[in-house]
Each structure stands twice: as C-alpha cells, then as structure tokens.
Amino acid sequence: KTLTLPEGLKTIGNNAFNGSGLTEFVLPKSVEVIMLGVFQNCANLATFTIPADSRLNTINNDAFANSGITAIKLPASLKTLGNGAFLNCAKLEKIEFAEPTELLKVGSQAFGYCTAATIYIPNKVTLNSTVVFNGWTAEQTIYVIGRTEIDIVEDWYGTFTDLLDTTWQTGCNAKIVWNYTMP
C-alpha cells in the first residue's frame, strides 16, 4: 500500500507500479523522470506527494492514467508532461503548478476526462497540444493566471502556426476564467 524509494534514484521505469495496490506515494526529490505507465491503473492511489525541491522534469505518457489520485501539485522543475499523463483520473479534483514553473510542453489528453478537476494554469505553462482537456464538463473550471485569451493565442501558438488557436480546448466544455489572479 505504501512504498519508500531511496533518495538518489533518478528514474522510475516503465509500468513499475502499473495496477498495483499502492494507496500513497512520496516521490524522492532526486527522481527526474517518471516513465510510461508507472502508476497507471493504480485505482487506490489517492495521495501522491512531490517534494517542493523536487528535480522531476519529465512525466511520460499515461504515467497516472486511470489512477485514483485526488490532487497533484506539479513541481517548478517539470518540463514535459506526456500524452495522457493524467487521462481518466476521475477522482482528481485539484491540479496546481508550483511557481515559478519551467513547464514547456503539455501533451495531448494530458488531463483528458478528469471530470472532477479544477486547474490553475500559471503564466509560463504552454498548452500547445491538442485536446489537453478533452471530456471536461461545464461544471469544471480552468483558471488561466495572468493571461488573456489574446495572450494565449500569441504565446502558445507563435511557433505552431499549423494549429488552430483553440486546439488545446477541443472537446472541453469547462468554464475558462481568463486573467485570473490567485487570492
């Protein structure tokens, strides 16, 4: 149900805990990469803690897909969030990014069908993939901190001219609060 990994570990390999009975997990601050499907199908994994001084820079595809995770605060060191990283996490209620974030890429369906979630997107996060929030409902809210819709088009799609301005919103019916200020 719980597991302690040693400090100094840099990578957690593909499918390491896929389908396991873990209920809580504290990531060692030394881990830089969570590979494919590591916590996928961990239905009882409710608590996942990432230390504030984490070195985590990559969460690969499907890393937490179909897990029971309820909240996540992604570290400032994160640079890549893979396709479907939190896909179908129906119990995920709150998604936050530590500031100042360095996140550069959020993959397609990264938060797809997280039908209970609320997310706060800081200024430096770039959602330049398609259907990032696919399946989100009108009861959900996406807070875009300190940026207007016009800022987003210019910032997120400046180098992705082949994509439509709202590609990241495809399949998303959530309420979007632009230029939000954290309380």
Buried (B, 14 or more C-beta within 10 A) or exposed (E): EEEEBEEEEEBBEBBBBBBBEBBEBBBBBBBBBBBBBBBBBBBEBBBBEBBEEBBBBBBBBBBBBBBBBBBBBBBBBBBBBBBBBBBBBBBBBEBBBBEEBBBBBBBBBBBBBBBBBBBBBBBBBBBBBBBBBBBBEEEBBBBBBBBEEEBBEEBBBEEEEEBEBEBBBEBBEBBBEBEBEEE
